[in-house]
């Protein structure tokens, strides 16, 4: 199975492509961030995000995609801009014909660290270990994208086992 995990945003969208091998081991194939300039008009930023996400999907050809659901505290303005970026990413995924699964932040933390309120440092170290990487993936948003992909691979593994 080969999954694209996404930590959505407008300024920075983290992504990670993770492959699960037949023996159950996980491999980080490619990860990084898509960033848009803060002073660029929002429609242009969204177009840039859509184009770069579409290019990544076309290049790496994942079998499925997973994205973090929107979570926000008190800053409604930030939530709205993140939601716009998330919507553009969902459109790119849907147009590529990918199966899309969505996970809440606490679900991702539970799947990766075994604790729904895990600290960011715990998450990053577990992602490094699960993917057998020498260093913690940087920047943080890229590590988050990898975490979303790992969460989906774990969840879909259980679904596949149920059908066997």
C-alpha positions as CSV (number, residue, x, y, z in Angstrom):
1,X,0.0,0.0,0.0
2,X,1.3,3.5,-0.8
3,X,-0.4,6.5,0.9
4,X,-0.1,10.2,0.8
5,X,-0.6,11.9,4.2
6,X,-1.4,15.6,4.5
7,X,-1.3,18.1,7.3
8,X,-3.3,20.9,5.6
9,X,-2.7,24.6,5.7
10,X,-2.6,27.7,3.5
11,X,0.8,29.0,4.5
12,X,2.3,25.6,4.9
13,X,0.9,22.2,4.0
14,X,2.9,19.2,5.1
15,X,2.9,16.0,3.1
16,X,4.4,12.5,3.3
17,X,4.4,9.6,1.0
18,X,4.7,6.3,2.9
19,X,4.8,2.8,1.5
20,X,3.9,-0.3,3.5
21,X,5.9,-3.3,2.4
22,X,4.6,-6.9,2.4
23,X,6.5,-7.6,5.6
24,X,4.6,-4.7,7.3
25,X,7.6,-2.4,7.4
26,X,7.1,1.3,6.5
27,X,9.2,3.4,4.2
28,X,9.2,7.2,3.9
29,X,9.4,7.6,0.1
30,X,9.2,11.4,0.0
31,X,8.1,14.2,2.3
32,X,8.2,17.9,2.6
33,X,6.1,21.0,2.6
34,X,4.3,23.2,0.2
35,X,4.6,26.9,1.3
36,X,2.9,29.9,-0.1
37,X,4.1,33.5,0.3
38,X,2.2,35.4,3.0
39,X,1.8,38.6,1.0
40,X,0.4,36.7,-2.1
41,X,-3.3,37.2,-2.6
42,X,-5.4,34.3,-1.2
43,X,-6.7,33.2,-4.6
44,X,-3.1,32.9,-5.9
45,X,-2.0,31.1,-2.8
46,X,-4.8,28.6,-3.2
47,X,-4.0,28.1,-6.9
48,X,-0.3,27.5,-6.0
49,X,-1.2,25.0,-3.4
50,X,-3.6,23.1,-5.7
51,X,-1.0,23.1,-8.6
52,X,1.8,21.8,-6.4
53,X,-0.4,19.2,-4.7
54,X,-1.6,18.0,-8.1
55,X,2.0,17.8,-9.4
56,X,3.0,15.7,-6.3
57,X,0.1,13.3,-6.9
58,X,0.9,12.9,-10.6
59,X,4.6,12.3,-9.8
60,X,4.3,9.8,-7.0
61,X,1.0,8.2,-7.8
62,X,-0.2,7.2,-4.4
63,X,-3.0,4.5,-4.0
64,X,-4.8,6.5,-1.4
65,X,-4.7,9.7,0.6
66,X,-5.3,10.7,4.2
67,X,-5.7,14.2,5.6
68,X,-6.0,15.7,9.0
69,X,-9.4,17.2,9.9
70,X,-9.7,20.8,10.8
71,X,-9.0,21.7,14.4
72,X,-8.9,25.2,15.8
73,X,-9.0,26.9,19.1
74,X,-10.1,30.5,19.3
75,X,-8.7,32.0,16.2
76,X,-11.6,31.8,13.7
77,X,-9.6,33.8,11.0
78,X,-6.8,31.2,11.0
79,X,-9.4,28.4,10.9
80,X,-11.0,29.9,7.8
81,X,-7.7,30.2,5.9
82,X,-6.7,26.6,6.9
83,X,-10.1,25.4,5.8
84,X,-9.6,27.1,2.4
85,X,-6.3,25.3,2.0
86,X,-7.7,22.0,3.1
87,X,-10.6,22.3,0.6
88,X,-8.2,22.9,-2.3
89,X,-6.1,19.9,-1.2
90,X,-9.3,17.8,-1.0
91,X,-10.2,18.9,-4.5
92,X,-6.8,17.9,-5.9
93,X,-7.1,14.4,-4.2
94,X,-10.6,13.9,-5.4
95,X,-9.8,14.9,-9.0
96,X,-7.0,12.4,-8.9
97,X,-9.5,9.7,-8.1
98,X,-7.9,8.8,-4.7
99,X,-9.7,7.2,-1.8
100,X,-9.5,9.8,0.9
101,X,-9.7,9.2,4.6
102,X,-9.8,11.9,7.3
103,X,-8.4,11.7,10.8
104,X,-8.7,13.9,13.9
105,X,-5.5,15.2,15.5
106,X,-6.2,13.0,18.6
107,X,-6.7,9.9,16.5
108,X,-3.3,10.5,14.8
109,X,-1.6,11.0,18.1
110,X,-3.2,7.8,19.5
111,X,-2.1,5.8,16.4
112,X,1.5,7.1,16.5
113,X,2.3,7.6,20.1
114,X,-0.4,5.5,21.8
115,X,-1.7,8.7,23.6
116,X,-4.2,11.1,22.2
117,X,-2.6,14.1,23.9
118,X,1.0,13.3,23.0
119,X,3.5,16.1,22.7
120,X,4.9,17.1,19.4
121,X,8.3,15.9,20.3
122,X,6.9,12.5,21.2
123,X,5.1,12.3,17.9
124,X,8.2,13.3,15.9
125,X,10.4,10.7,17.7
126,X,7.9,7.9,17.1
127,X,7.5,8.9,13.4
128,X,11.3,8.7,13.1
129,X,11.4,5.3,14.7
130,X,8.4,3.9,12.8
131,X,10.0,4.9,9.5
132,X,13.5,3.9,10.6
133,X,14.9,7.3,9.8
134,X,18.2,8.6,11.1
135,X,16.8,12.0,12.0
136,X,13.4,13.5,12.9
137,X,11.8,14.7,9.6
138,X,11.9,18.4,9.2
139,X,10.1,20.7,9.0
140,X,7.4,19.8,11.6
141,X,4.6,20.0,9.1
142,X,6.4,17.3,6.9
143,X,6.6,15.1,10.0
144,X,2.9,15.6,10.6
145,X,2.1,14.6,7.0
146,X,4.1,11.4,7.5
147,X,2.2,10.8,10.7
148,X,-1.1,11.1,8.9
149,X,0.0,8.6,6.3
150,X,1.2,6.1,9.0
151,X,-2.2,6.5,10.8
152,X,-4.0,5.6,7.6
153,X,-1.8,2.6,6.8
154,X,-2.4,1.2,10.3
155,X,-6.1,1.8,10.0
156,X,-6.4,0.3,6.6
157,X,-4.3,-2.7,7.6
158,X,-7.0,-3.6,10.1
159,X,-9.7,-3.1,7.5
160,X,-7.8,-5.4,5.1
161,X,-7.3,-8.0,7.7
162,X,-11.1,-8.0,8.4
163,X,-11.8,-8.8,4.8
164,X,-9.4,-11.7,4.6
